[in-house]
């Protein structure tokens, strides 16, 4: 049985996948895992592979959802991407995106924000838990 946060995350990933299809992306894989972690969605945008981190929230009480992506998360994400790329040597063009899904109380449709091509280097050398994007 999944807990509330897991269910919220799965709902957000389902909405993010549909959003990707709506903008013309082909979903290649979901929940791609390696020993380092998981990539929520892998999609194809024309000739480019897109690795997508999905953040689902019910409020911005603790800041913007994308701010919760720490340097540790980015490190695990980049290691998992390296595993995917080693398994798919034909992939030469890729980027990392974030899709934020906000479920507001009393509003039937969640808000979706797509951040293309996140900057993964900012915050990696700070030595603290600052957001990495």
C-alpha positions, 0 to 999 in steps of 0.5 A, spaced: 500 500 500 502 506 497 502 512 502 500 519 500 506 522 498 507 516 493 500 516 491 501 524 489 508 523 486 505 517 481 499 522 480 504 527 478 508 523 473 501 520 470 500 528 468 507 529 466 507 524 461 500 526 458 503 533 458 509 530 454 505 527 449 500 533 448 506 537 446 509 532 441 514 528 445 514 520 445 515 517 451 521 512 451 521 509 458 518 511 465 521 509 472 528 508 469 532 505 475 539 504 476 543 503 482 544 510 483 536 512 483 531 513 478 529 517 472 521 519 472 520 520 465 525 519 459 522 522 452 524 523 445 523 531 443 525 530 435 532 528 435 533 529 443 532 525 448 529 528 454 530 526 462 525 528 466 524 529 473 517 530 476 516 534 482 509 534 485 506 538 490 500 541 493 502 548 495 508 552 495 509 553 502 516 551 502 518 554 496 518 552 489 518 545 488 524 545 483 528 548 489 527 541 492 532 538 487 539 538 491 546 537 489 545 529 491 539 528 487 543 531 481 549 527 482 544 521 482 540 523 476 547 524 472 549 517 474 543 514 472 543 518 466 550 515 464 548 508 465 542 509 460 547 512 455 552 506 456 546 502 454 544 506 448 550 508 445 546 511 439 544 517 443 548 523 442 543 529 444 540 530 450 537 534 456 534 534 463 528 537 464 523 538 470 516 538 470 512 541 476 505 539 477 501 543 483 495 540 485 491 546 488 485 544 493 478 546 490 481 546 483 480 541 479 485 541 474 493 541 476 498 546 474 503 544 470 510 548 469 515 545 464 522 547 465 527 545 459 534 544 460 536 545 467 542 548 469 545 542 473 552 545 474 550 551 479 550 549 486 554 542 485 560 545 488 557 549 494 558 543 499 552 544 502 544 542 501 542 548 496 538 547 491 542 545 485 538 548 479 
